[in-house]
Amino acid sequence: MKNILTLIVLLFSISTFSQEKLDEVVLDKKKKGIQKSLKKTTNTTTVTSKELLKAACCNLAESFETNPSIDVNFSDALTGTKQIKMLGLTSPYLMITEENIPSVRGASQAYGLSFTPGTWIESIQITKGAGSVVNGYESISGQINTEIIKPANDIPFFLNFYGSTDSRFELNTHFNKKVTDKWSTSLFVHGNARVAKNDMNHDHFLDNPLGKQLNISNRWQYSNPESGWVSFINARFMKDEKQTGEYDFDPETDKLTTNHWGSEINTERLDFSSKVGYVFKDMPYQSIGFQNAFSNHNQESYFGLNQYDIQQQSYYSNLIFNSIISNTKHKFATGLNFTYDNYVEKVNRVDVGRIDNSVGAFFEYTYDDTDKFSYILGVRVDNHNRLGSFITPRLHVRYNPWEKSVIRFSAGRGKRAANIYAENQQLFASSRQFSVLDNDGKLYGLNPEIAWNYGMSFTQNFKLFGKSADVTLDFYRTDFQNQAVVDVMQSPQQVLFYNLKGDSYANSLQLDFNLEIIKHLNLRTAYKYYDISTDYLSGSFQRPLQAKHRLFGNIEFETHIKEKGQQWKFDYTTNWLGKQQLPYTATNPVEDRLPEFSPSFAVMNAQITRTFSSTFEMYIGGENIGNYRQDDAILGDHNPFGMHFDTSIVYAPVFGQMYYAGLRFKIK
């Protein structure tokens, strides 16, 4: 803590030095960090880079703290990895793409969101409901697409340094060069490390893992408007190492022994992708694009005495043709795509690997009168070696009944292969025995997951006391025809996987209200209600670790930008979570039992940013400043190799309050 305070004082003592010599014209124009269009057919929210600067967005998983559309939860008490949910469903039911190429899927589901540094992100598009058929058939509850900073638009140099009281330090550097009038390139270098052990609740286990990550990306962009050609070439290497467990655990002497309980998760990932597009010069409404991506993801890990290793080699290819029918009110996109996944997967040295491949064709028609009404009707046909041949329909409709209002409707079907071990790795850090009860399916003995999602949304912009305001109400429902049920309600010593035997559904209701209180002072609020139920072998229960009621509030204030760019920015966010259904622990000894439901609680975050010029700024902030902690985060911590040990039942923060500071420097 002392080192961080020293850092804060040092940062804020730096003067604007040479920036005082710069004469510049500053336009004081307000640009929203979260943008919603009344004319877009889909229910899509765009999160800009401005919004990402309002919190410690060190990676993609931490980029949703100020966004009410996404719920951010901790997945376990050891790795500190944040898991996101939308419409009450976890990230495997989302299509997560990077520049419209599937990214976080398969082996990367558990930790993949932490592999994209926040400073690399240009914007994020969040779409509720079934996504576009152009991007695939797996989307069920929505789609999150991340746009990375484009080399043609980037600045020559960017530096970001970050440090926090939980001993986490990060360094980001961006280098950009315009090679020719048509070629530009960017080099992104990210490094982070947590260098000290923390045990704030005194249970003799680390609250956060020790770790380090190196992440390097090189991007090339070719743009020739005269010829109509544009292309992107991307290469990335990432190495991530985590160590967690008991405070006294030493991997050199204690790995896979009962000396001390510990865990290591080591991941290496290599990505390569290319995008080539051509816009026909005589027909600017007509274009063709070709996307290709290869990735090699290799994770070696152990959790106490449990070993889990997975390697996934993937290839993705998508050919898209866009044009019109008669006039620009009638547009269409059609194409072919191919996906190949080779999984080398071992659970306690038992080989459960497989090869998946699929080929599909899609057609998406869009009608847009550019005024009040539009719809997108899409369908795709796929053949998968394990899921079989199937059709995926999707529909999105927009109607503007009156000025500054929009009604949207969507419906669609999704189908996916559940990677039951990769998606539930937090359960390895327990004494639970893994059992797959069905054996007639082609996916670990299970059948593919199939679900329908449909919903409506209404947005109205208006003036309140002469200030801008808006209200949004949306309701979505997901009905599962089949689901790979993860059952932790049967016994605290087991996790059961089986095909859905009854009903499973998720209802999501969200009410947003946003108001500009005075100039530069904005309020953002939301209430969310989740009715999520699954039929387990022991009965019907709410989805574990999912609050039925949630409240969100965010208030931001910015001072007027002075002539040389000086400005103060203040941001405060609070999240209140109601009680959550907890996994069944009633047969454990009294000291290792949890109640049926968790208590409700609130978490508060805040940040202050001081901009000294257009090229230099510093920030300080705090997370969970109310210091709410779940003290009983690890069951059976007194006997980690016993039958009651479990680190996966986490409904609240474990570490407690955390403060951070950082700086950003640019050369334009």
C-alpha positions in Angstrom: 0.0 0.0 0.0 2.8 2.4 0.8 4.4 1.8 -2.6 1.1 2.6 -4.3 0.6 5.8 -2.4 4.1 6.9 -3.2 3.4 6.2 -6.9 0.2 8.3 -6.7 2.0 11.2 -5.2 4.7 11.0 -7.8 2.3 10.8 -10.7 0.2 13.8 -9.6 3.3 15.9 -8.9 4.4 15.7 -12.6 3.8 19.0 -14.3 2.7 19.6 -17.8 6.4 20.5 -18.7 6.8 20.9 -22.4 3.0 20.7 -23.0 2.8 24.3 -21.8 4.5 25.4 -25.1 1.8 23.8 -27.3 -0.9 26.0 -28.7 -4.0 24.1 -29.7 -7.7 24.5 -30.4 -9.9 22.3 -28.2 -13.5 21.5 -29.2 -15.6 20.9 -26.1 -18.0 18.4 -27.8 -19.6 15.7 -25.7 -19.3 12.2 -27.0 -21.0 9.4 -25.1 -19.0 6.5 -23.9 -21.9 4.1 -24.5 -23.9 4.6 -27.7 -27.3 3.3 -28.8 -28.8 3.9 -32.2 -32.5 4.3 -32.8 -32.0 3.3 -36.5 -30.0 0.1 -36.1 -32.1 -3.1 -36.6 -30.4 -5.2 -33.9 -30.4 -4.3 -30.2 -26.8 -3.3 -30.2 -24.9 -1.2 -27.7 -21.5 0.2 -28.7 -18.9 0.7 -26.0 -16.3 3.2 -27.1 -12.7 3.6 -26.0 -13.8 6.6 -23.9 -16.0 4.4 -21.8 -13.2 1.9 -21.3 -11.0 4.6 -19.7 -13.6 5.1 -16.9 -12.3 2.1 -15.0 -9.3 -0.2 -14.7 -10.0 -2.1 -17.9 -6.8 -4.1 -17.9 -8.3 -6.7 -20.2 -11.5 -7.5 -22.0 -13.1 -9.4 -19.0 -12.8 -6.2 -17.0 -14.2 -3.9 -19.7 -17.8 -4.2 -18.7 -17.8 -2.8 -15.1 -19.6 0.4 -16.1 -22.0 -1.3 -18.6 -25.4 -2.6 -17.3 -25.9 -5.0 -20.2 -23.1 -7.3 -19.0 -22.9 -8.9 -15.5 -19.3 -9.5 -14.3 -18.7 -12.3 -11.7 -15.8 -14.1 -10.2 -15.7 -17.7 -11.3 -13.8 -19.2 -8.3 -11.8 -18.2 -5.2 -8.4 -19.0 -6.6 -7.7 -17.8 -10.1 -9.4 -14.4 -9.7 -10.7 -14.7 -13.3 -13.8 -12.7 -14.1 -16.6 -14.4 -15.9 -19.3 -12.5 -17.8 -23.0 -13.2 -18.2 -25.6 -11.7 -20.5 -29.3 -12.3 -20.2 -28.4 -14.4 -17.2 -26.4 -16.9 -19.2 -22.6 -17.5 -19.0 -20.2 -16.6 -21.7 -20.3 -20.0 -23.5 -23.8 -19.1 -24.7 -22.4 -15.8 -26.2 -20.7 -15.5 -29.6 -17.5 -13.7 -28.7 -15.7 -12.4 -31.8 -12.7 -10.2 -32.5 -13.4 -8.1 -35.6 -16.1 -10.6 -36.5 -13.9 -13.6 -36.3 -14.8 -16.1 -33.4 -12.2 -15.7 -30.7 -13.1 -16.9 -27.2 -14.4 -20.4 -27.6 -13.5 -24.0 -26.8 -10.3 -24.3 -24.8 -10.2 -20.5 -24.1 -13.6 -20.2 -22.6 -12.4 -20.1 -19.0 -9.6 -17.5 -19.3 -9.8 -16.2 -22.9 -11.4 -12.9 -22.0 -8.3 -12.0 -20.0 -6.0 -12.5 -23.1 -7.1 -9.2 -24.8 -5.5 -6.2 -23.1 -7.9 -3.3 -22.6 -5.7 -0.7 -24.3 -5.8 -2.6 -27.6 -9.6 -2.2 -27.8 -11.1 0.5 -30.1 -14.7 -0.4 -29.4 -17.0 -3.2 -28.3 -20.4 -4.0 -29.8 -22.8 -5.8 -27.6 -25.9 -7.4 -29.2 -28.7 -8.9 -27.2 -30.5 -11.9 -28.6 -29.4 -14.3 -31.3 -26.7 -12.8 -33.4 -26.2 -12.7 -37.2 -26.1 -15.9 -39.2 -23.0 -14.5 -41.0 -20.9 -15.1 -37.8 -22.1 -18.7 -37.1 -24.7 -20.9 -35.5 -23.4 -20.9 -31.8 -24.8 -17.6 -30.6 -27.7 -18.1 -28.2 -28.1 -15.2 -25.8 -26.1 -12.6 -27.7 -22.9 -11.5 -29.4 -19.9 -9.5 -28.2 -17.6 -8.2 -30.9 -14.4 -6.4 -30.2 -12.7 -4.0 -32.6 -9.0 -3.6 -32.2 -7.3 -0.3 -32.9 -6.7 0.1 -36.6 -3.1 0.8 -37.8 -4.3 3.4 -40.3 -5.9 5.4 -37.5 -3.5 4.9 -34.6 -1.0 7.4 -33.2 2.8 6.8 -33.4 3.3 6.0 -29.7 1.2 5.1 -26.7 2.3 4.2 -23.2 0.2 3.0 -20.3 1.4 2.0 -16.8 -0.8 0.6 -14.1 -0.2 -0.5 -10.5 -2.5 -1.6 -7.7 -2.6 -2.5 -4.1 -3.1 -6.2 -4.9 0.4 -6.2 -6.3 -0.6 -6.2 -9.9 1.4 -4.2 -12.3 0.9 -3.7 -16.1 2.7 -2.0 -18.9 1.3 -1.4 -22.4 3.1 0.2 -25.3 1.8 0.7 -28.8 4.1 1.6 -31.7 2.6 2.7 -35.0 4.1 3.6 -38.4 2.7 4.6 -41.7 5.0 2.6 -44.0 3.6 3.9 -47.3 0.6 5.8 -48.3 -1.3 2.4 -48.5 0.4 0.3 -45.8 0.3 0.9 -42.0 1.5 -1.3 -39.2 1.1 -1.4 -35.4 3.1 -3.3 -32.7 1.3 -3.8 -29.4 3.3 -5.1 -26.4 1.6 -5.9 -23.1 3.0 -7.3 -19.9 1.5 -7.8 -16.5 2.5 -9.5 -13.3 1.3 -10.0 -9.8 4.4 -10.2 -7.7 3.3 -10.6 -4.0 1.1 -12.9 -2.1 -2.2 -11.7 -0.6 -4.4 -13.4 2.0 -6.8 -10.8 3.3 -9.3 -13.2 4.8 -6.6 -15.2 6.6 -7.7 -18.6 5.3 -4.1 -19.5 4.4 -5.0 -19.4 0.6 -4.0 -16.7 -1.9 -6.8 -14.4 -2.7 -5.3 -13.7 -6.1 -2.9 -15.8 -8.1 0.7 -14.9 -8.6 1.2 -14.6 -12.3 2.7 -13.0 -15.3 1.6 -12.5 -18.9 3.4 -11.4 -22.1 1.2 -10.5 -25.0 2.5 -9.2 -28.4 0.5 -8.4 -31.5 1.6 -7.1 -34.8 -1.0 -5.7 -37.2 -0.8 -4.6 -40.8 -3.4 -2.7 -42.8 -3.5 -2.1 -46.5 -6.0 0.4 -47.8 -6.4 1.6 -51.4 -9.7 3.4 -51.9 -8.9 4.0 -55.6 -8.7 0.3 -56.4 -11.3 -0.8 -53.8 -9.0 -3.2 -52.0 -8.5 -3.3 -48.2 -6.8 -5.9 -46.1 -5.7 -6.7 -42.5 -3.0 -9.2 -41.4 -2.6 -9.9 -37.7 -0.2 -12.1 -35.7 -0.2 -12.5 -32.0 1.7 -14.5 -29.3 0.6 -14.7 -25.7 2.1 -16.5 -22.7 0.2 -16.5 -19.4 1.3 -18.2 -16.2 -0.7 -18.4 -12.9 0.1 -19.9 -9.6 -2.3 -20.1 -6.7 -3.3 -22.2 -3.7 -2.1 -22.3 -0.1 0.1 -19.4 1.0 3.0 -21.7 1.7 2.7 -23.7 -1.5 6.0 -24.1 -3.5 5.6 -25.7 -6.9 9.2 -26.8 -6.9 8.6 -29.2 -4.0 4.8 -29.4 -3.6 3.5 -29.9 -7.1 1.0 -32.9 -7.3 1.8 -33.8 -3.7 -0.2 -33.5 -0.5 2.5 -31.3 1.2 0.5 -28.1 0.4 -2.5 -27.6 -2.0 -1.5 -25.6 -5.0 -2.3 -25.0 -8.7 -0.6 -23.8 -11.8 -2.2 -22.8 -15.1 0.2 -22.2 -17.9 -1.1 -21.1 -21.3 0.6 -20.3 -24.6 -1.4 -19.1 -27.6 -0.5 -18.2 -31.1 -3.0 -16.5 -33.4 -2.8 -15.5 -37.1 -5.6 -14.0 -39.1 -6.2 -12.2 -42.4 -9.1 -10.2 -43.9 -9.2 -9.2 -47.5 -12.0 -7.1 -48.9 -12.9 -5.6 -52.3 -15.5 -3.0 -53.0 -16.6 -2.9 -56.7 -15.7 0.5 -58.1 -18.7 0.8 -60.4 -21.0 -0.7 -57.7 -20.0 0.7 -54.3 -22.9 -1.1 -52.7 -21.4 -4.5 -53.7 -18.4 -6.1 -52.0 -16.7 -9.3 -51.3 -14.7 -10.3 -48.2 -12.6 -13.3 -47.2 -11.6 -14.0 -43.6 -9.2 -16.6 -42.4 -7.9 -17.3 -38.9 -5.6 -19.9 -37.3 -5.0 -20.4 -33.6 -3.0 -22.8 -31.5 -4.0 -22.7 -27.8 -2.0 -24.9 -25.4 -2.9 -25.0 -21.6 -1.2 -27.2 -19.1 -2.6 -27.1 -15.6 -3.2 -28.9 -12.3 -5.4 -28.2 -9.4 -4.2 -29.9 -6.3 -4.1 -33.5 -7.4 -6.3 -33.0 -10.4 -4.6 -32.6 -13.8 -6.2 -30.9 -16.8 -4.4 -30.3 -20.1 -5.9 -29.1 -23.3 -4.6 -28.1 -26.7 -6.8 -26.7 -29.4 -5.7 -26.1 -33.0 -8.4 -24.2 -34.9 -8.9 -23.0 -38.4 -11.7 -20.7 -39.5 -12.6 -19.4 -42.9 -15.5 -17.2 -44.0 -16.3 -15.9 -47.6 -18.9 -13.1 -47.7 -20.6 -11.4 -50.6 -22.7 -8.3 -50.1 -24.9 -6.7 -52.6 -28.4 -5.2 -53.2 -31.6 -6.4 -54.8 -33.1 -3.7 -57.1 -32.2 -0.8 -54.8 -30.3 0.0 -51.5 -33.4 -0.6 -49.4 -33.0 -4.3 -50.2 -29.6 -5.7 -49.2 -28.3 -9.2 -48.8 -25.2 -11.0 -47.6 -24.4 -14.6 -48.5 -21.4 -16.9 -48.3 -19.7 -20.0 -47.1 -17.7 -20.8 -44.0 -15.6 -23.6 -42.7 -14.4 -24.4 -39.1 -11.9 -27.0 -38.0 -11.0 -27.8 -34.3 -8.6 -30.4 -33.2 -8.8 -30.9 -29.4 -6.0 -32.8 -27.5 -7.6 -32.9 -24.1 -6.7 -35.0 -21.0 -8.6 -35.1 -17.7 -6.4 -36.7 -15.1 -4.5 -38.3 -17.9 -7.6 -39.8 -19.5 -7.8 -38.8 -23.2 -11.1 -37.1 -24.1 -9.8 -35.4 -27.2 -11.7 -35.1 -30.5 -11.8 -33.4 -33.9 -14.7 -31.2 -34.9 -15.3 -29.8 -38.3 -18.2 -28.1 -40.0 -19.0 -26.4 -43.3 -22.0 -24.1 -43.7 -23.7 -21.7 -46.1 -25.7 -18.6 -45.1 -28.0 -16.0 -46.6 -29.1 -12.9 -44.8 -31.6 -10.4 -46.3 -32.0 -6.9 -45.0 -34.9 -4.5 -45.7 -34.5 -0.9 -44.5 -36.7 2.0 -45.5 -34.2 4.3 -43.7 -37.0 5.9 -41.8 -39.3 3.8 -39.6 -39.0 0.1 -40.4 -36.3 -2.5 -41.1 -35.8 -6.2 -40.6 -33.0 -8.7 -41.1 -34.0 -12.3 -42.0 -31.2 -14.8 -42.0 -30.8 -18.5 -42.4 -27.9 -20.8 -42.5 -27.4 -24.5 -43.2 -24.5 -26.4 -41.6 -23.1 -29.9 -41.6 -21.1 -30.8 -38.5 -19.4 -34.1 -37.9 -20.8 -34.3 -34.4 -23.8 -32.0 -34.5 -25.2 -33.4 -37.8 -26.9 -31.3 -40.5 -29.2 -28.5 -39.2 -30.8 -25.2 -40.1 -30.3 -22.0 -38.1 -32.9 -19.2 -38.6 -32.6 -15.7 -37.2 -34.9 -12.6 -37.3 -34.4 -9.0 -36.2 -37.1 -6.3 -36.6 -37.0 -2.6 -35.9 -39.9 -0.1 -35.9 -39.9 3.6 -34.9 -43.5 4.3 -33.9 -42.8 8.0 -33.2 -40.0 10.5 -32.9 -37.0 9.4 -30.8 -38.4 5.9 -30.1 -37.7 2.4 -31.3 -39.3 -1.0 -30.8 -37.2 -4.1 -31.6 -38.0 -7.8 -31.8 -35.7 -10.7 -32.3 -35.9 -14.5 -32.5 -33.4 -17.2 -33.4 -32.1 -20.6 -32.8 -28.6 -21.6 -31.6 -26.8 -24.9 -31.4 -23.4 -25.6 -29.9 -21.1 -28.3 -28.6 -20.6 -27.9 -24.9 -16.9 -28.3 -23.8 -17.9 -29.4 -20.4 -14.4 -29.6 -18.9 -12.9 -26.5 -20.4 -16.0 -24.4 -19.5 -16.1 -25.6 -15.9 -12.4 -25.7 -14.9 -13.1 -23.9 -11.6 -14.7 -27.2 -10.4 -11.3 -29.0 -10.7 -10.2 -26.9 -7.7 -12.5 -29.0 -5.4 -12.9 -32.5 -4.2 -15.9 -33.1 -6.4 -15.9 -36.2 -8.5 -16.7 -35.6 -12.2 -19.4 -38.0 -13.7 -21.0 -38.0 -17.1 -24.3 -39.9 -16.8 -25.2 -40.1 -20.4 -23.1 -42.0 -23.0 -25.1 -42.1 -26.2 -24.1 -38.7 -27.5 -21.1 -37.7 -29.6 -19.8 -35.0 -27.2 -18.3 -36.7 -24.1 -21.4 -38.9 -24.3 -23.8 -35.9 -24.4 -25.9 -34.4 -27.1 -25.5 -30.9 -28.5 -27.1 -28.0 -26.8 -30.0 -26.4 -28.6 -31.9 -23.3 -27.6 -34.4 -20.7 -28.9 -34.0 -17.1 -27.9 -36.6 -14.4 -28.5 -37.3 -11.0 -27.0 -38.4 -7.4 -27.4 -36.9 -4.0 -26.6 -38.4 -0.5 -26.4 -36.3 2.7 -26.2 -37.5 6.3 -25.8 -35.4 9.4 -25.8 -36.9 12.6 -24.3 -36.2 15.8 -22.4 -36.6 16.0 -18.7 -36.3 19.4 -17.1 -34.7 20.5 -20.4 -32.0 17.9 -20.2 -31.5 14.8 -22.3 -32.9 11.5 -20.9 -33.7 8.1 -22.2 -35.4 4.9 -20.9 -35.1 1.4 -22.3 -37.2 -1.7 -21.3 -36.3 -5.1 -22.8 -37.4 -8.7 -22.1 -35.7 -11.8 -23.5 -36.4 -15.5 -23.0 -34.2 -18.4 -23.7 -35.8 -21.9 -24.0 -33.5 -24.9 -24.1 -34.5 -27.9 -26.1 -31.5 -29.6 -24.8 -28.7 -28.5 -22.4 -25.6 -30.1 -21.1 -26.6 -29.7 -17.4 -23.9 -29.0 -14.9 -25.4 -30.4 -11.7 -23.9 -29.2 -8.4 -27.3 -29.5 -6.6 -27.1 -33.3 -6.1 -24.1 -33.6 -3.7 -21.2 -31.4 -2.6 -18.9 -34.2 -3.4 -20.0 -34.5 -7.1 -20.5 -32.6 -10.3 -22.8 -34.4 -12.7 -23.1 -33.8 -16.4 -26.1 -35.1 -18.3 -28.6 -34.1 -21.0 -31.5 -32.0 -19.9 -34.3 -34.2 -18.5 -37.0 -31.6 -18.1 -37.2 -27.8 -18.6 -34.6 -25.2 -18.6 -35.2 -21.5 -19.4 -33.8 -18.0 -18.7 -36.0 -14.9 -18.5 -34.3 -11.6 -18.4 -36.0 -8.2 -17.8 -34.0 -5.0 -17.8 -35.1 -1.4 -17.2 -32.5 1.4 -18.0 -32.9 5.1 -17.2 -30.2 7.6 -18.2 -30.3 11.3 -17.5 -28.0 14.3 -18.1 -28.5 16.1 -14.7 -26.5 19.1 -15.7 -24.0 19.8 -18.4 -21.2 17.2 -18.1 -22.9 15.4 -15.2 -24.6 12.2 -16.3 -26.5 9.5 -14.4 -26.9 5.9 -15.7 -29.1 3.4 -13.8 -30.5 -0.1 -14.5 -32.7 -2.7 -12.8 -32.4 -6.3 -13.8 -34.6 -9.2 -13.0 -33.6 -12.8 -13.8 -35.9 -15.8 -13.7 -33.6 -18.7 -14.5 -34.6 -22.3 -13.7 -33.3 -25.7 -14.6 -34.7 -29.1 -13.8 -32.0 -31.1 -12.0 -32.2 -34.7 -10.8 -33.1 -33.5 -7.3 -35.7 -31.0 -8.4 -36.1 -27.6 -10.0 -33.7 -24.8 -8.8 -32.7 -21.3 -9.8 -29.4 -21.2 -11.7 -26.7 -21.3 -8.9 -24.7 -18.2 -8.3 -27.1 -15.9 -10.2 -28.8 -13.1 -8.4 -32.5 -12.8 -9.3 -32.5 -9.0 -8.7 -29.6 -6.6 -9.6 -29.4 -2.8 -9.4 -26.8 -0.8 -11.3 -25.9 2.9 -10.9 -23.2 5.0 -12.5 -22.5 8.7 -12.3 -19.9 10.6 -14.3 -18.7 14.2 -14.3 -16.2 16.0 -16.4 -15.0 19.5 -16.1 -14.8 21.9 -19.0 -11.8 21.2 -21.2 -9.4 24.1 -20.9 -7.4 25.6 -23.8 -4.4 23.4 -23.4 -6.5 20.2 -22.8 -6.5 20.1 -19.0 -9.6 18.4 -17.5 -10.8 16.5 -14.5 -13.0 13.4 -14.9 -14.8 11.6 -12.0 -16.6 8.3 -12.2 -18.5 6.3 -9.6 -20.3 2.9 -10.1 -22.3 0.8 -7.7 -23.8 -2.7 -8.2 -26.3 -4.2 -5.8 -26.9 -8.0 -6.0 -29.8 -9.7 -4.4 -29.6 -13.2 -2.9 -28.2 -16.0 -5.0 -29.0 -19.7 -5.1 -25.9 -21.6 -3.7 -24.9 -25.1 -4.6 -26.1 -27.9 -2.3 -23.8 -28.3 0.8 -26.4 -29.6 3.4 -24.7 -33.0 3.8 -21.3 -31.4 4.7 -20.2 -31.0 8.3 -21.7 -27.9 9.9 -18.5 -25.9 9.6 -18.4 -26.6 5.8 -22.0 -25.8 5.0 -23.4 -22.8 3.3 -27.0 -21.5 3.5 -29.3 -22.2 0.6 -29.1 -18.6 -0.5 -26.3 -16.0 -0.2 -26.9 -12.6 1.4 -27.4 -9.5 -0.7 -24.6 -7.0 -1.0 -23.3 -4.0 -2.9 -19.9 -3.2 -4.6 -18.7 0.3 -5.3 -16.0 1.4 -7.7 -14.7 4.9 -8.4 -12.0 6.6 -10.5 -10.5 10.1 -10.9 -8.7 11.1 -14.0 -6.6 14.2 -14.5 -5.8 15.1 -18.1 -2.9 17.5 -18.2 -2.8 17.9 -22.0 -3.9 16.0 -25.1 -0.9 13.7 -24.7 -0.7 13.0 -21.0 -3.0 12.0 -18.2 -3.0 10.2 -14.9 -5.7 8.3 -12.9 -6.3 6.8 -9.5 -9.2 4.6 -8.5 -10.6 2.0 -6.2 -12.6 -1.2 -6.6 -14.9 -2.6 -3.9 -14.2 0.5 -1.8 -16.9 -0.6 0.6 -14.6 -3.6 1.4 -17.4 -6.2 1.2 -15.8 -9.7 1.3 -17.0 -13.3 1.2 -15.1 -14.7 4.1 -16.2 -18.3 3.6 -15.0 -18.5 0.0 -13.2 -21.8 0.4 -15.0 -24.7 2.1 -12.8 -27.2 3.9 -9.7 -24.9 3.8 -8.5 -26.6 6.9 -8.2 -29.9 5.0 -7.7 -29.1 1.3 -7.2 -32.8 0.3 -10.3 -33.9 2.2 -13.7 -34.7 0.7 -15.3 -31.3 1.6 -12.8 -29.0 -0.1 -14.4 -26.6 -2.6 -13.2 -23.2 -4.0 -15.9 -22.8 -6.6 -18.8 -21.4 -4.6 -18.0 -17.7 -4.9 -20.8 -15.2 -4.9 -18.9 -12.0 -3.9 -15.4 -10.5 -3.9 -12.8 -12.3 -2.0 -9.9 -9.8 -1.8 -11.8 -6.8 -0.5 -11.0 -3.2 -1.4 -8.4 -2.5 -4.0 -6.8 0.8 -5.1 -4.8 1.5 -8.2 -3.0 4.3 -10.1 -1.8 4.7 -13.6 -0.7 7.0 -16.4 -1.2 7.3 -20.1 1.2 9.1 -22.5 0.8 9.7 -26.2 2.8 11.0 -29.1 0.6 12.2 -31.8 
